[in-house]
């Protein structure tokens, strides 16, 4: 994805908000909004935003897991499975 093709000044957003929102929803491409020639914001459709947030959450979980491995806070898989089985027993 090239952001250079998806850059609009804030005046375009103000004048054509509905049209731009429809375009963003259809293409699922973010739109960089500029003010006084500087990038100030990114406009993104909700579905893409939610997917990004889910991806970030998974990456955080992976990073946490890696920290635990690096710190030596692991147990063999058989032991972990056995612990889970014991918890399920009445």
N, C-alpha and C positions, 0 to 999 in steps of 0.2 A: 504494500500500500504506500502510495506517495502522498504525503501531506501537502506537497506543493500544489496539487490539483484541487485540494479541498480546503482552501483558505478564502475566507470572505471577511470584508470589513463589517464592523458592527452596524453601520448604516444599512447594509444589504439585509442583515438579519432583521432590523427594525422594520424595514419596508416590505420584506417578503417572508415573514416568520412562518406562516402556514405552509407556503410552498417549500421552504427549506426543510421544515420538519417532515413533510411528506417525502421529500427526496432522501433525507437521512434514513427514514424508516424503510424505504424501498431498497436503497443500496446497502444499508447497514455499514456505511462508511462514516467515520467521525468527521466533523467539520471544525476547523480551527477558526476562531473568531479573533480578529485583530482590532485594536483600538490605537489610533495614532501610529499605525504602521507596525505595532508590536503585537505578537501573539499574546492574548489575554485569557482565552478560555477554549475549551473543547466541548462541542455539542455532540452528543452520542444518543442513539436510540436506546430505549429501555432494555430491550432483549440483550443487546450487546453489552450494556452496562452490567446487567445481572450475571451474564456469563463471565465477564471479567472479574466480578466480585467472587464468584464461585471458584474460579481458577486461582485467585489470590489466596482464598481460604485454604485450598488444597496445598498450595505451595508453602503456606505457613505451617501446616500440619507436617509436611515432609521435612521442612527445616527443623522443626521441633524434634522429630524422630531422629534426624541426623545428629542433632546435639546430644540426644540421649545415647546413641551409639558411640559417638566420640567420647562421651563421659564414662563409657563402660557400663551403662545402666541397661543391660540386656540379660535375657534368660534364654536357654535353649527352647526351641519350638515345642518339643515334647513336654517340657515342664510347664510352659504357658498353657498348653492345651489341657494338661492334667489339672491345673489350677481352675480353669474355666469349667471343666467337668464337675469338679468338687463343689463349685458354687451353685451349679444347677441341681445338685442332689438335695432331696427334701430332708 
